[in-house]
């Protein structure tokens, strides 16, 4: 492929990626704690911090020789069994044993009566 073809392909790729991330949610600070050697480039040379963050990426220009605009870490979630009865979403059937409920990846609490005992955990961002 000749030089012009490569340049055209690069421009198309950058425009396509920017269209996909337009209006992206800005990263949380903890998502930008990527070691410089592990950074994956997320923008063209000369991108500004605002352009980078508007694309949903992280920007840090403190270390020379590595990408300054880079892909953020994925958000981490953990499963939590809700303590509040109103938040329970049924995951089983009446009389389900705790072992069967837990095998489904659900929470089990046999109190209080007349509410779901086997219920889905909530995903909470870490």
Sine and cosine of phi, psi and omega as CSV:
sin_phi,cos_phi,sin_psi,cos_psi,sin_omega,cos_omega
0.00,0.00,0.71,-0.70,-0.03,-1.00
-0.98,0.22,0.15,-0.99,-0.08,-1.00
-0.86,0.51,-0.67,0.75,-0.02,-1.00
-0.92,0.40,-0.61,0.79,0.02,-1.00
-0.90,0.43,-0.65,0.76,0.02,-1.00
-0.92,0.40,-0.68,0.73,0.01,-1.00
-0.90,0.44,-0.68,0.73,0.01,-1.00
-0.89,0.46,-0.70,0.71,0.03,-1.00
-0.88,0.48,-0.64,0.76,0.03,-1.00
-0.89,0.46,-0.70,0.72,0.00,-1.00
-0.89,0.45,-0.69,0.72,0.01,-1.00
-0.88,0.47,-0.68,0.73,0.01,-1.00
-0.89,0.46,-0.71,0.71,0.00,-1.00
-0.90,0.44,-0.70,0.72,0.02,-1.00
-0.90,0.43,-0.65,0.76,0.02,-1.00
-0.90,0.44,-0.69,0.72,0.02,-1.00
-0.92,0.40,-0.63,0.78,0.00,-1.00
-0.93,0.38,-0.55,0.83,0.04,-1.00
-0.92,0.38,-0.59,0.81,0.01,-1.00
-0.93,0.37,-0.57,0.82,-0.08,-1.00
-0.99,-0.15,0.02,1.00,-0.03,-1.00
-0.85,0.53,0.75,-0.66,-0.02,-1.00
0.97,0.24,0.30,0.95,-0.02,-1.00
-0.93,0.38,0.49,-0.87,0.03,-1.00
-0.94,0.34,0.72,-0.69,0.01,-1.00
-0.91,0.42,0.54,-0.84,-0.04,-1.00
-0.94,0.33,0.51,-0.86,0.13,-0.99
-0.96,0.27,0.49,-0.87,-0.03,-1.00
-0.81,0.59,-0.60,0.80,-0.03,-1.00
-0.93,0.37,-0.35,0.94,0.02,-1.00
-0.98,0.21,-0.19,0.98,-0.05,-1.00
-0.97,-0.23,0.19,0.98,0.01,-1.00
-1.00,0.05,0.88,0.47,0.00,-1.00
-0.98,-0.21,0.77,-0.64,0.04,-1.00
-0.86,0.51,0.67,-0.75,-0.04,-1.00
-0.77,0.64,-0.63,0.78,-0.03,-1.00
-0.95,0.32,-0.27,0.96,-0.02,-1.00
-0.98,-0.21,0.06,1.00,-0.04,-1.00
-0.94,0.34,0.66,-0.75,0.08,-1.00
-0.93,-0.38,0.83,-0.56,-0.09,-1.00
-0.83,0.56,0.65,-0.76,-0.05,-1.00
-0.78,-0.63,0.19,0.98,-0.01,-1.00
-0.26,-0.96,0.22,-0.98,0.00,-1.00
-0.97,0.26,0.31,-0.95,0.07,-1.00
-0.84,0.54,0.65,-0.76,0.03,-1.00
1.00,0.07,0.06,1.00,0.02,-1.00
-0.89,0.45,0.63,-0.78,0.02,-1.00
-1.00,0.09,0.27,-0.96,0.02,-1.00
-0.87,0.50,-0.66,0.75,-0.01,-1.00
-0.90,0.43,-0.71,0.70,0.03,-1.00
-0.87,0.50,-0.67,0.75,-0.01,-1.00
-0.90,0.45,-0.76,0.65,-0.03,-1.00
-0.93,0.36,-0.56,0.83,0.07,-1.00
-0.90,0.44,-0.45,0.90,0.03,-1.00
-0.99,0.10,0.00,1.00,0.01,-1.00
1.00,0.09,0.32,0.95,-0.02,-1.00
-0.94,-0.33,0.11,-0.99,0.02,-1.00
-0.98,-0.19,0.51,-0.86,0.01,-1.00
-0.75,-0.66,0.79,-0.62,0.07,-1.00
-0.44,-0.90,0.91,-0.41,-0.07,-1.00
-0.98,-0.21,0.33,0.94,-0.07,-1.00
-0.97,0.25,-0.45,0.89,-0.07,-1.00
-0.94,-0.35,0.90,-0.44,0.02,-1.00
-0.96,0.28,0.46,-0.89,0.10,-1.00
1.00,0.09,0.09,1.00,0.06,-1.00
-0.76,-0.65,0.31,-0.95,0.03,-1.00
-0.86,0.51,0.74,-0.67,0.06,-1.00
-1.00,0.02,-0.51,0.86,0.09,-1.00
-0.96,-0.29,0.91,-0.42,-0.15,-0.99
-0.66,-0.75,0.34,-0.94,-0.03,-1.00
-0.93,0.37,0.72,-0.70,-0.02,-1.00
-0.98,0.21,0.31,-0.95,0.09,-1.00
-0.95,0.32,0.52,-0.86,0.04,-1.00
-0.93,0.37,0.52,-0.85,0.08,-1.00
-0.93,0.38,0.58,-0.81,0.01,-1.00
-0.95,-0.32,0.68,-0.73,0.01,-1.00
-0.82,-0.57,0.50,-0.87,0.12,-0.99
-0.80,-0.60,0.46,-0.89,0.01,-1.00
-1.00,0.04,0.75,-0.66,-0.01,-1.00
-0.76,-0.65,0.73,-0.68,0.05,-1.00
-0.99,0.17,0.86,-0.52,-0.06,-1.00
-0.92,0.38,0.71,-0.71,0.03,-1.00
-0.99,0.17,-0.51,0.86,-0.04,-1.00
-0.99,0.16,0.80,-0.60,-0.07,-1.00
-0.87,0.49,-0.58,0.82,-0.04,-1.00
-0.89,0.45,-0.38,0.92,-0.03,-1.00
-1.00,0.03,-0.08,1.00,-0.04,-1.00
-0.96,0.27,0.76,-0.66,0.11,-0.99
-0.90,-0.43,0.84,-0.54,-0.11,-0.99
-0.83,0.56,0.72,-0.70,-0.02,-1.00
-0.83,-0.55,0.02,1.00,-0.08,-1.00
-0.63,-0.78,-0.61,-0.79,-0.02,-1.00
-0.59,-0.80,0.31,-0.95,-0.01,-1.00
-0.85,0.53,0.76,-0.65,0.03,-1.00
0.99,0.14,0.20,0.98,-0.01,-1.00
-0.88,0.47,0.73,-0.69,0.06,-1.00
-0.94,0.34,0.49,-0.87,-0.01,-1.00
-0.85,0.52,-0.63,0.78,-0.03,-1.00
-0.90,0.44,-0.65,0.76,0.01,-1.00
-0.93,0.36,-0.67,0.74,0.02,-1.00
-0.86,0.50,-0.75,0.66,-0.03,-1.00
-0.93,0.37,-0.52,0.85,0.06,-1.00
-0.91,0.42,-0.44,0.90,0.06,-1.00
-0.98,0.18,-0.09,1.00,-0.03,-1.00
1.00,0.09,0.35,0.94,-0.06,-1.00
-0.95,-0.30,0.14,-0.99,0.02,-1.00
-1.00,-0.06,0.49,-0.87,0.03,-1.00
-0.74,-0.68,0.79,-0.61,0.07,-1.00
-0.50,-0.86,0.90,-0.44,-0.10,-1.00
-1.00,0.07,0.28,0.96,0.08,-1.00
-0.74,-0.67,0.46,-0.89,-0.24,0.97
-0.96,0.27,0.19,-0.98,0.03,-1.00
-0.93,0.36,0.34,-0.94,0.09,-1.00
0.93,0.36,0.38,0.93,0.13,-0.99
-0.73,-0.68,0.21,-0.98,0.02,-1.00
-0.88,0.47,0.80,-0.60,0.05,-1.00
-1.00,-0.03,-0.48,0.87,0.04,-1.00
-0.94,-0.34,0.90,-0.44,-0.11,-0.99
-0.58,-0.81,0.42,-0.91,-0.05,-1.00
-0.94,0.34,0.62,-0.79,0.11,-0.99
-0.96,0.27,0.37,-0.93,0.08,-1.00
-1.00,-0.05,0.55,-0.83,0.11,-0.99
-1.00,-0.06,0.86,-0.51,-0.04,-1.00
-0.88,-0.47,0.76,-0.65,0.01,-1.00
-0.93,0.38,0.72,-0.69,0.01,-1.00
-0.98,0.18,0.00,0.00,0.00,0.00
